[in-house]
Amino acid sequence: MKTLSIDLVAGIVLLAAALVLPLTGMDYLVGIAFNLAMWVALTQSWSILSVMTGYVSLGHVVFCGIGAYIVALTTGSLPLAASLGFAGLAAGVSALVIGLPVLRVRGPYFVILTFGLAELVKNVIVQIETGLGQFSRLIFDAPPLNSLYLVMLGLAVAATVAAVFVRHSKLGRGLIAIRENEEAAEAIGVPVTRLKLIAFVAAAIIPGIVGGVMLLRTSYFEAAQAFDPVISFSIVTMAIVGGSGSARGPILGAFAFVLLSELLWARFPQLYMIILGILLILFILFVPRGLSGLLDKKEAR
């Protein structure tokens, strides 16, 4: 309870600072904060399925890409809010359609299947765009950075609240039972298939909207960029570095990831992914509970 209170106070302070940031007029800092909010939203939504059930997904980017494509198709013909709403809806419906067959497998097979699924959807959209004679799409009259930042910040808050709610709900207890022993959970009456599908759909909606906002930020849609598998790998890295024991883990992981990218990407672009991989290995071997686990030990002392 004490840790929850500390996290709540820290979250309120952090949110207040984030809301004031656009008033400073420093676009560089707002851009960094936009990326931070984006990664928090993606990692928190990923945790709803992968942390709670143990079904590690490498295809989370597919929902971002679907959302980006929907916004690319509807921007200009629909109000922005409706376009983003359709992006989230399309991602959720896609998760509902593919969830039943995909969630029948588990372990490394699920990991491989989700990665392959993202590549499949990417290539399908490439073929559709090629058939339409479109190889990329430009977005005109996108909202300013400050407006997009506030939307992304709202998505980060919504994803965090959703992750906390699921952890402390009946749904969360059922998902944890699935993670611990799926056969035993099913034997005692836990609706395993239904709960997994609910988690899969819930984890997809916010990334769909995030993908749409990311598209408006770049003002450019290209399938290889929208479905870049590095996004999925980065989400998993942030979850491991931050720790999956609590909702603050993804936030800490996103902070560490964005800080590392700002320090290393511009100076050592060729070494960036190598350093990221080494960092991931070190955390798995020596800090399996991540930064959140280190803080828990410090608070326990």
C-alpha positions as CSV (number, residue, x, y, z in Angstrom):
1,M,0.0,0.0,0.0
2,K,2.9,2.4,0.9
3,T,4.5,1.6,-2.5
4,L,1.2,2.2,-4.3
5,S,0.9,5.6,-2.5
6,I,4.4,6.6,-3.5
7,D,3.8,5.6,-7.1
8,L,0.6,7.6,-7.2
9,V,2.2,10.8,-5.8
10,A,5.2,10.4,-8.2
11,G,2.8,9.8,-11.1
12,I,0.8,12.9,-10.3
13,V,3.9,15.0,-10.1
14,L,5.3,13.6,-13.4
15,L,1.9,14.1,-15.1
16,A,1.8,17.8,-13.9
17,A,5.3,18.4,-15.2
18,A,4.4,16.8,-18.5
19,L,1.3,19.0,-18.9
20,V,3.4,22.1,-18.3
21,L,6.1,21.2,-20.7
22,P,4.4,22.5,-23.9
23,L,4.2,26.0,-22.3
24,T,8.0,26.2,-22.2
25,G,8.2,26.6,-26.0
26,M,11.1,24.1,-26.3
27,D,10.1,21.9,-29.2
28,Y,13.1,19.6,-28.7
29,L,12.1,18.7,-25.2
30,V,8.4,18.3,-26.3
31,G,9.6,15.9,-29.1
32,I,11.5,13.8,-26.5
33,A,8.5,13.8,-24.2
34,F,6.3,12.7,-27.2
35,N,8.6,9.7,-27.8
36,L,8.6,8.9,-24.1
37,A,4.8,9.0,-23.9
38,M,4.6,6.8,-27.0
39,W,6.8,4.1,-25.6
40,V,5.0,4.2,-22.2
41,A,1.6,3.7,-24.0
42,L,2.9,0.9,-26.1
43,T,4.8,-0.9,-23.3
44,Q,1.9,-0.6,-20.8
45,S,-0.6,-1.9,-23.4
46,W,1.8,-4.8,-24.3
47,S,2.0,-5.7,-20.6
48,I,-1.8,-6.3,-20.4
49,L,-1.4,-9.4,-22.5
50,S,2.2,-10.5,-22.4
51,V,3.1,-9.8,-18.7
52,M,-0.3,-10.9,-17.3
53,T,-0.6,-14.1,-19.3
54,G,3.1,-14.9,-20.1
55,Y,2.3,-14.9,-23.8
56,V,5.2,-12.9,-25.1
57,S,4.2,-11.1,-28.3
58,L,6.7,-9.9,-30.9
59,G,3.9,-8.7,-33.1
60,H,2.6,-5.7,-31.1
61,V,3.7,-3.4,-34.0
62,V,1.0,-4.9,-36.2
63,F,-1.6,-2.9,-34.3
64,C,0.4,0.3,-34.6
65,G,0.7,-0.3,-38.3
66,I,-3.0,-1.0,-38.8
67,G,-3.9,2.2,-36.9
68,A,-1.4,4.2,-39.0
69,Y,-2.8,2.9,-42.2
70,I,-6.4,3.6,-41.2
71,V,-5.4,7.2,-40.4
72,A,-3.5,7.5,-43.7
73,L,-6.7,6.4,-45.5
74,T,-9.2,8.6,-43.6
75,T,-7.3,11.8,-42.9
76,G,-8.9,14.6,-44.8
77,S,-12.2,12.8,-45.3
78,L,-13.0,12.4,-41.5
79,P,-12.5,14.6,-38.5
80,L,-9.2,13.8,-36.7
81,A,-10.9,12.4,-33.6
82,A,-13.1,10.1,-35.7
83,S,-10.0,9.0,-37.7
84,L,-8.1,8.1,-34.6
85,G,-11.2,6.4,-33.1
86,F,-11.5,4.2,-36.3
87,A,-7.7,3.4,-36.0
88,G,-8.2,2.0,-32.5
89,L,-11.4,0.2,-33.5
90,A,-9.7,-1.4,-36.5
91,A,-6.8,-2.6,-34.3
92,G,-9.2,-4.0,-31.8
93,V,-11.3,-5.8,-34.5
94,S,-8.1,-7.1,-36.1
95,A,-7.1,-8.6,-32.7
96,L,-10.5,-10.1,-32.3
97,V,-10.3,-11.8,-35.7
98,I,-6.8,-13.1,-35.4
99,G,-6.9,-13.8,-31.7
100,L,-8.7,-17.1,-31.6
101,P,-6.3,-18.9,-34.0
102,V,-3.1,-17.2,-32.7
103,L,-3.8,-17.8,-29.0
104,R,-4.1,-21.5,-29.6
105,V,-0.3,-21.8,-29.5
106,R,2.0,-20.8,-26.7
107,G,5.6,-20.5,-25.6
108,P,8.2,-20.0,-28.4
109,Y,5.6,-20.9,-31.0
110,F,3.4,-17.9,-30.0
111,V,6.5,-15.6,-30.1
112,I,7.4,-16.8,-33.6
113,L,3.8,-16.7,-34.8
114,T,3.2,-13.1,-33.7
115,F,6.4,-12.0,-35.4
116,G,5.4,-13.7,-38.6
117,L,1.9,-12.2,-38.3
118,A,3.3,-8.7,-38.3
119,E,5.4,-9.4,-41.4
120,L,2.4,-11.0,-43.1
121,V,0.1,-8.0,-42.5
122,K,2.9,-5.6,-43.6
123,N,3.3,-7.5,-46.9
124,V,-0.4,-7.6,-47.5
125,I,-0.7,-3.8,-47.1
126,V,2.4,-3.4,-49.4
127,Q,0.6,-5.5,-52.1
128,I,-2.7,-3.5,-51.6
129,E,-0.8,-0.2,-51.9
130,T,1.1,-1.5,-55.0
131,G,-2.2,-2.5,-56.6
132,L,-3.5,1.0,-56.0
133,G,-0.4,2.5,-57.4
134,Q,0.6,4.0,-54.0
135,F,4.1,3.4,-52.6
136,S,3.8,6.0,-49.8
137,R,1.3,8.5,-48.6
138,L,1.9,12.1,-47.4
139,I,-0.3,13.6,-44.7
140,F,-1.0,17.3,-45.0
141,D,-2.3,19.8,-42.5
142,A,-1.4,17.6,-39.5
143,P,-1.9,19.1,-36.0
144,P,1.1,20.9,-34.4
145,L,3.5,19.0,-32.2
146,N,2.1,20.4,-28.9
147,S,-1.4,19.1,-29.8
148,L,-0.1,15.7,-30.8
149,Y,2.0,15.5,-27.7
150,L,-1.0,16.1,-25.4
151,V,-2.9,13.3,-27.3
152,M,0.0,10.9,-26.9
153,L,0.3,11.8,-23.2
154,G,-3.4,11.0,-22.7
155,L,-2.8,7.6,-24.4
156,A,0.1,7.0,-22.1
157,V,-2.0,7.8,-19.0
158,A,-4.9,5.7,-20.4
159,A,-2.6,2.7,-21.0
160,T,-1.1,3.0,-17.5
161,V,-4.5,3.2,-15.8
162,A,-5.8,0.2,-17.9
163,A,-2.7,-1.8,-16.9
164,V,-3.2,-1.0,-13.2
165,F,-6.9,-1.8,-13.4
166,V,-6.4,-5.1,-15.1
167,R,-3.7,-6.1,-12.5
168,H,-6.1,-5.5,-9.6
169,S,-9.3,-6.8,-11.3
170,K,-10.9,-10.2,-11.5
171,L,-9.7,-10.3,-15.1
172,G,-6.2,-9.8,-13.9
173,R,-6.4,-12.6,-11.4
174,G,-7.7,-14.9,-14.1
175,L,-4.8,-13.9,-16.5
176,I,-2.3,-14.5,-13.7
177,A,-3.8,-18.0,-13.2
178,I,-3.3,-18.7,-16.9
179,R,0.3,-17.5,-16.7
180,E,1.1,-19.8,-13.7
181,N,-0.6,-22.9,-15.0
182,E,-3.0,-22.7,-17.9
183,E,-4.2,-26.4,-17.6
184,A,-4.9,-26.0,-13.9
185,A,-6.7,-22.7,-14.4
186,E,-9.0,-24.3,-17.0
187,A,-9.6,-27.3,-14.8
188,I,-10.9,-25.1,-11.9
189,G,-13.3,-23.2,-14.2
190,V,-11.3,-20.2,-15.4
191,P,-12.6,-19.3,-18.9
192,V,-9.1,-19.4,-20.4
193,T,-9.9,-18.8,-24.1
194,R,-12.3,-15.9,-23.3
195,L,-9.9,-14.1,-20.9
196,K,-6.9,-14.5,-23.3
197,L,-9.0,-13.0,-26.1
198,I,-10.2,-10.1,-24.0
199,A,-6.6,-9.3,-23.0
200,F,-5.5,-9.6,-26.6
201,V,-8.1,-7.1,-27.9
202,A,-7.6,-4.7,-24.9
203,A,-3.9,-4.7,-25.6
204,A,-4.5,-3.8,-29.3
205,I,-6.8,-0.8,-29.1
206,I,-4.4,1.8,-27.7
207,P,-1.5,0.8,-30.0
208,G,-3.9,1.4,-32.9
209,I,-4.5,5.0,-31.8
210,V,-0.8,5.4,-31.0
211,G,0.1,4.3,-34.6
212,G,-2.3,7.0,-35.9
213,V,-0.7,9.7,-33.8
214,M,2.8,8.6,-34.8
215,L,1.7,8.9,-38.5
216,L,0.5,12.5,-37.9
217,R,3.8,13.3,-36.2
218,T,5.9,12.1,-39.2
219,S,3.3,13.1,-41.8
220,Y,4.3,10.1,-43.9
221,F,3.1,6.5,-44.3
222,E,5.3,3.8,-45.6
223,A,4.5,0.2,-44.7
224,A,8.0,-0.9,-43.9
225,Q,8.3,2.0,-41.5
226,A,4.8,1.6,-39.9
227,F,5.4,-2.2,-39.4
228,D,9.0,-2.0,-38.4
229,P,9.8,-5.1,-36.2
230,V,12.3,-3.0,-34.2
231,I,9.3,-1.4,-32.6
232,S,8.2,-4.7,-31.1
233,F,11.7,-5.6,-30.0
234,S,12.0,-2.2,-28.4
235,I,8.8,-2.7,-26.4
236,V,10.0,-6.1,-25.1
237,T,13.4,-4.5,-24.2
238,M,11.7,-1.7,-22.2
239,A,9.5,-4.2,-20.4
240,I,12.5,-6.3,-19.3
241,V,14.7,-3.3,-18.4
242,G,12.0,-1.6,-16.5
243,G,10.6,-4.7,-14.9
244,S,7.2,-6.3,-15.1
245,G,6.4,-6.5,-11.4
246,S,4.4,-3.4,-11.4
247,A,2.9,-0.7,-13.6
248,R,5.9,1.6,-13.0
249,G,8.2,-0.9,-14.7
250,P,7.3,0.1,-18.3
251,I,7.6,3.8,-17.3
252,L,11.1,3.2,-16.0
253,G,12.0,1.1,-19.0
254,A,10.8,3.8,-21.4
255,F,12.7,6.5,-19.5
256,A,15.9,4.4,-19.8
257,F,15.3,3.6,-23.4
258,V,14.6,7.2,-24.5
259,L,17.6,8.5,-22.5
260,L,19.8,5.8,-24.1
261,S,18.6,6.6,-27.6
262,E,19.2,10.4,-27.1
263,L,22.7,9.8,-25.8
264,L,23.8,7.2,-28.3
265,W,21.7,7.4,-31.4
266,A,23.2,10.6,-32.7
267,R,26.7,9.8,-31.7
268,F,27.0,6.1,-32.3
269,P,24.1,5.1,-34.7
270,Q,26.0,1.9,-35.8
271,L,26.5,0.7,-32.3
272,Y,23.1,1.7,-30.9
273,M,21.3,-1.7,-31.5
274,I,24.4,-3.6,-30.4
275,I,24.5,-1.7,-27.1
276,L,20.8,-2.2,-26.7
277,G,21.2,-5.9,-27.2
278,I,24.0,-6.1,-24.7
279,L,22.0,-4.1,-22.2
280,L,19.1,-6.5,-22.6
281,I,21.3,-9.6,-22.0
282,L,22.8,-8.0,-18.9
283,F,19.4,-7.2,-17.4
284,I,18.1,-10.7,-18.1
285,L,21.2,-12.3,-16.4
286,F,21.8,-10.0,-13.5
287,V,18.7,-7.9,-12.9
288,P,15.8,-10.2,-13.9
289,R,13.3,-8.0,-12.1
290,G,14.5,-4.8,-13.9
291,L,14.7,-1.3,-12.5
292,S,11.4,-1.6,-10.7
293,G,12.8,-4.6,-8.8
294,L,15.9,-2.6,-7.8
295,L,13.6,0.1,-6.4
296,D,11.5,-2.4,-4.5
297,K,14.7,-3.8,-2.9
298,K,15.8,-0.2,-1.9
299,E,12.4,0.6,-0.5
300,A,12.4,-2.7,1.5
301,R,15.7,-1.8,3.1
